[in-house]
């Protein structure tokens, strides 16, 4: 087409110069276009069935939702579980869920509606939790040697177990006290090790800012004021997903705890776990595929240790119930995988917890809740969010006028955070859902909430505190999340924490729940509604008291970060665009 350039130049020079610019754009953009076309071709090839063959179903799997095609639609099952949870409690809500077509984007409002239903009464809360978990156990399948049965039936019928491995650490006991590593996210300041009075001042600063709830501050302070609590040599912790980035493994071992570890049966994973335990003042108990007495080397020990939570769910439950039977256990779910696997892991862990709580009544359970969820909150937090909205900076008001309520990247922008209370009970809630995390993430976390309220109502101590948004490697590896995190500071009292800080404060809240008889984790301290369990001890990072919903600030926060981080590139781009326009119009870039 460009052989016509001389003719275009003679007819209208501007047309010719537009053609020049068009041609020049192929130089920087050509490689991108080629790679994009190759990627599209590869994806289309996979859709036609030309990719790798799907692995045969094994262990805990999603149910088949289309018998004709064998499809296992996560959306269909996900929606069905939410519907089943409220069926008979609020049938109009159940019918509305059933009629929702695009569950991937329609699920968000139903998380809030589900919680509102629960907060109407204690009876509602327990009925929804029990029905939701029951539906999940009946719908999800367990496949073993070609035989398929419901997860519920598999947990009741499979009787296998493991041998037991044990390692005792040789490290010396530390001077037990709570230390909080802290530096403000995004700053270049060196990390401080906060202890004693200095730690208490920082806790007070977080409470005053609204970054954490007063009850969370009180819980952490109790650990500072009672250093003897930090000696965990008398406590036994089952860690499901022992090597999780947000899990308490390292801190517990450092405080002399006795760990019963469950993690994937990979040699490298267990080499790390066992070597950490040996260097600590704690102990490590773990499943083995053969007796430890028959294992002749560390290499063999690492190979024989561990198990797959999804493939061996019943056997893991059987084994955990058989270890340290003379000691009360605290079992915590610290697992995480992306997408559909997160739901499968949550269900596997729930089945194990349910079995342990049933057989050993002195069991306590633990979860790390996410702030990006729907939670019952104190009235004071709701009032603080309303006050922060009223006093928000002028620039936020201007941006809200421009894009407020606009759906960008699946989220409505700059939406007010403070919600109306539940009319029947007067209880308040917050919608911290981030739509981009998806319905599977939402369901996985809700399954944990349901187990927590059921266990608490059955007399078990339940530590289920909200952790702050944390800059773990997996999170900040996502460029969009990393950009948003760096811009959250614009919206007070939001503060993202580094992993070391989050681990320390969440460990303190766990210890407070286990040691402090006045903690709401203790079932002897009655609640008006079971879901109030989550409104105490929340280190939410500002999500509950921010002027805007968490999902509504991400785009503005990310844009702020990009403008600062890529200022030179943006200036160069604007200059280049101006030069291009000038060239087209006048024949010269200057």
Long-range contacts (C-beta under 8 A, 24 or more apart in sequence): 13-587, 14-584, 14-585, 17-583, 17-584, 17-587, 18-584, 21-580, 21-583, 21-584, 57-141, 57-143, 57-148, 58-143, 58-144, 58-311, 59-142, 59-143, 59-144, 59-308, 59-310, 59-311, 59-312, 59-313, 60-140, 60-141, 60-142, 60-151, 60-310, 60-311, 60-313, 60-344, 60-347, 60-348, 61-140, 61-141, 61-142, 61-143, 61-344, 62-140, 62-141, 62-340, 62-343, 62-344, 63-139, 63-140, 63-141, 64-141, 74-339, 74-340, 74-343, 74-439, 74-440, 75-103, 75-104, 75-439, 76-103, 77-139, 77-140, 78-103, 78-107, 78-343, 78-439, 78-440, 78-443, 79-103, 79-107, 79-439, 80-135, 80-139, 81-132, 81-135, 81-136, 81-139, 81-443, 82-107, 82-110, 82-114, 82-132, 82-443, 84-131, 84-132, 84-134, 84-135, 85-114, 85-128, 85-129, 85-131, 85-132, 85-135, 85-450, 86-114, 86-117, 86-128, 86-131, 87-131, 88-127, 88-131, 89-117, 89-124, 89-127, 89-128, 89-131, 90-117, 90-124, 93-117, 103-439, 104-438, 104-439, 105-410, 105-435, 107-439, 107-442, 108-431, 108-433, 108-435, 108-442, 111-373, 111-374, 111-431, 111-433, 111-442, 111-446, 112-374, 112-419, 112-429, 112-431, 112-433, 114-374, 114-446, 115-374, 115-375, 115-376, 115-429, 115-531, 116-422, 116-429, 118-529, 118-530, 118-531, 119-376, 119-422, 119-424, 119-425, 119-427, 119-429, 119-529, 119-531, 120-422, 120-424, 120-425, 121-424, 121-425, 121-529, 122-528, 122-529, 122-530, 125-453, 125-529, 125-530, 125-531, 126-453, 126-454, 126-457, 126-530, 128-450, 129-449, 129-450, 129-451, 129-453, 129-454, 129-530, 130-450, 130-454, 132-446, 132-447, 132-450, 133-350, 133-447, 133-450, 133-451, 133-454, 136-347, 136-350, 136-447, 137-347, 137-351, 140-344, 140-347, 142-313, 142-314, 151-313, 151-347, 151-351, 154-313, 154-314, 155-313, 155-314, 155-317, 155-351, 155-354, 155-355, 157-314, 158-314, 158-315, 158-318, 159-314, 159-318, 160-312, 160-314, 160-315, 160-318, 161-315, 161-318, 161-319, 161-322, 162-287, 162-288, 162-289, 162-307, 162-315, 162-316, 162-319, 163-287, 163-288, 163-289, 163-290, 163-291, 163-292, 164-285, 164-286, 164-287, 164-288, 164-292, 164-319, 164-323, 165-284, 165-285, 165-286, 165-287, 165-288, 165-292, 165-301, 165-304, 165-305, 166-283, 166-284, 166-285, 166-286, 166-292, 167-274, 167-277, 167-278, 167-283, 167-284, 167-286, 168-283, 169-253, 169-277, 169-278, 169-279, 169-280, 169-281, 169-282, 169-283, 169-284, 170-278, 170-279, 171-279, 171-280, 171-281, 172-281, 173-231, 173-233, 173-256, 173-281, 174-254, 174-255, 174-281, 176-227, 176-228, 176-230, 176-231, 176-255, 177-224, 177-227, 177-230, 178-220, 178-223, 178-224, 178-227, 178-230, 178-504, 178-508, 179-504, 180-220, 180-501, 180-504, 180-505, 180-508, 181-498, 181-500, 181-501, 181-504, 182-498, 182-501, 183-498, 184-495, 185-471, 185-485, 185-486, 185-489, 185-495, 185-496, 185-497, 185-498, 186-486, 186-489, 186-496, 191-498, 191-500, 195-224, 196-224, 199-224, 200-224, 206-495, 209-492, 209-493, 209-495, 209-542, 210-381, 210-384, 210-388, 210-492, 210-493, 210-542, 210-544, 210-545, 211-468, 211-493, 211-494, 211-495, 211-540, 211-541, 211-542, 212-468, 212-538, 212-539, 212-540, 212-541, 213-378, 213-381, 213-535, 213-536, 213-537, 213-538, 213-539, 213-540, 213-544, 215-520, 215-536, 215-537, 215-538, 216-465, 216-505, 216-509, 216-537, 216-538, 216-539, 219-465, 219-508, 219-509, 219-512, 219-513, 219-516, 219-519, 219-537, 220-505, 220-508, 220-509, 220-512, 222-512, 222-515, 222-516, 223-508, 223-511, 223-512, 224-508, 226-515, 229-511, 229-512, 229-515, 230-255, 230-511, 231-255, 231-256, 232-256, 232-257, 232-258, 232-282, 232-511, 233-257, 233-258, 233-281, 233-282, 235-330, 235-514, 236-260, 236-324, 236-327, 236-328, 236-329, 236-330, 237-329, 237-330, 237-331, 237-332, 238-262, 238-320, 238-329, 238-330, 238-331, 238-332, 238-356, 239-332, 239-334, 240-309, 240-331, 240-332, 240-333, 240-334, 240-335, 240-349, 240-352, 241-309, 241-333, 241-334, 241-335, 241-336, 241-345, 241-349, 242-273, 242-334, 243-269, 243-272, 243-273, 244-334, 244-335, 244-336, 245-472, 245-473, 245-474, 245-499, 246-334, 246-336, 246-368, 246-467, 246-470, 246-472, 246-499, 246-502, 246-503, 246-506, 247-332, 247-334, 248-332, 248-334, 248-503, 248-506, 248-507, 248-510, 249-273, 249-276, 250-276, 250-503, 251-503, 251-504, 251-507, 252-282, 252-507, 253-277, 253-280, 253-281, 253-282, 253-284, 254-280, 254-281, 254-282, 255-282, 256-280, 256-281, 256-282, 257-282, 258-282, 258-283, 258-285, 258-324, 258-327, 259-283, 259-284, 259-285, 260-285, 260-286, 260-320, 260-323, 260-324, 260-329, 261-285, 261-286, 262-286, 262-287, 262-306, 262-307, 262-309, 262-316, 262-320, 263-306, 264-306, 264-307, 264-308, 264-309, 265-289, 265-305, 265-306, 265-307, 265-308, 266-306, 267-299, 267-302, 267-303, 268-302, 269-306, 270-301, 270-302, 270-303, 270-305, 270-306, 271-298, 271-302, 273-305, 274-298, 274-301, 274-302, 274-305, 285-323, 285-324, 287-316, 287-319, 309-335, 309-345, 309-348, 309-349, 310-341, 310-344, 310-345, 310-348, 313-348, 313-351, 313-352, 314-351, 316-352, 317-351, 317-352, 317-355, 317-356, 318-355, 320-352, 320-355, 320-356, 321-355, 321-356, 321-359, 321-360, 325-360, 328-360, 328-362, 328-363, 328-364, 329-356, 329-360, 329-362, 329-363, 329-364, 330-363, 330-364, 330-365, 330-366, 330-461, 330-463, 330-514, 331-356, 331-363, 331-364, 331-365, 331-366, 332-365, 332-366, 332-367, 332-368, 332-463, 332-510, 333-365, 333-366, 333-367, 333-448, 334-368, 336-474, 339-438, 339-440, 340-440, 342-440, 342-441, 342-444, 343-440, 343-443, 343-444, 343-447, 345-444, 346-443, 346-444, 346-445, 346-447, 346-448, 347-447, 350-447, 350-448, 350-451, 353-451, 353-455, 354-451, 357-455, 357-458, 357-460, 361-459, 361-460, 363-460, 364-460, 364-461, 364-462, 364-463, 364-514, 364-521, 365-451, 365-452, 365-455, 365-460, 365-461, 365-462, 365-463, 365-464, 366-462, 366-463, 366-464, 366-510, 366-513, 367-448, 367-451, 367-452, 367-463, 367-464, 368-465, 368-467, 368-506, 369-445, 369-448, 369-449, 369-464, 369-465, 369-466, 369-467, 369-534, 370-432, 370-445, 370-466, 370-467, 371-432, 371-466, 371-467, 371-468, 371-469, 371-538, 371-540, 371-541, 371-543, 371-544, 371-550, 372-432, 372-433, 372-434, 372-437, 372-469, 372-543, 372-550, 372-551, 373-432, 373-433, 373-442, 373-445, 373-446, 373-449, 374-429, 374-430, 374-431, 374-432, 374-433, 375-429, 375-430, 375-432, 375-466, 375-531, 375-534, 375-535, 375-538, 375-544, 376-427, 376-428, 376-429, 376-529, 376-531, 376-532, 376-534, 376-535, 377-428, 377-429, 377-430, 377-535, 377-538, 377-544, 378-428, 378-535, 379-421, 379-428, 381-428, 381-430, 381-535, 381-544, 381-545, 382-418, 382-419, 382-421, 382-428, 382-430, 383-418, 384-544, 384-545, 385-417, 385-418, 385-430, 385-544, 385-545, 385-546, 385-547, 386-418, 388-417, 388-492, 388-493, 388-545, 388-546, 388-547, 389-416, 389-417, 389-418, 389-547, 389-548, 392-547, 396-491, 396-547, 396-548, 399-556, 403-555, 403-556, 408-555, 409-436, 409-554, 409-555, 410-435, 410-436, 411-435, 411-436, 411-551, 411-552, 411-554, 411-555, 412-551, 412-552, 413-552, 413-555, 413-556, 414-548, 414-552, 414-553, 414-556, 415-548, 415-549, 415-551, 415-552, 416-547, 416-548, 416-549, 417-545, 417-546, 417-547, 417-548, 417-549, 417-550, 417-552, 425-528, 425-529, 427-528, 427-529, 427-532, 430-543, 430-544, 431-549, 432-540, 432-543, 432-544, 432-549, 432-550, 432-551, 433-550, 433-551, 434-550, 434-551, 434-554, 435-551, 436-480, 436-551, 436-554, 449-531, 449-534, 452-533, 452-534, 453-530, 453-531, 453-533, 456-521, 456-523, 456-530, 456-533, 457-523, 457-530, 458-523, 459-523, 460-523, 461-513, 461-514, 461-521, 461-522, 461-523, 462-513, 462-521, 462-523, 462-533, 463-509, 463-510, 463-513, 463-514, 463-521, 464-521, 464-533, 464-534, 465-506, 465-509, 465-510, 465-513, 465-536, 465-537, 465-538, 465-539, 466-534, 466-537, 466-538, 466-539, 466-540, 467-502, 467-506, 467-539, 468-495, 468-496, 468-497, 468-502, 468-505, 468-539, 468-540, 468-541, 469-496, 469-497, 469-541, 469-543, 470-496, 470-497, 470-498, 470-499, 470-502, 471-496, 471-497, 471-498, 471-499, 472-499, 480-554, 480-558, 483-557, 483-558, 483-561, 483-562, 483-565, 484-553, 484-554, 484-555, 484-557, 484-558, 484-561, 485-557, 486-557, 486-561, 486-565, 487-556, 487-557, 487-558, 487-559, 487-560, 487-561, 488-542, 488-553, 488-557, 490-553, 490-556, 490-557, 490-560, 491-542, 491-546, 491-547, 491-548, 491-553, 491-557, 492-542, 492-546, 493-542, 493-545, 493-546, 494-541, 494-542, 494-543, 494-546, 494-553, 495-541, 495-542, 496-541, 497-541, 502-539, 505-539, 506-539, 509-537, 509-539, 512-537, 513-537
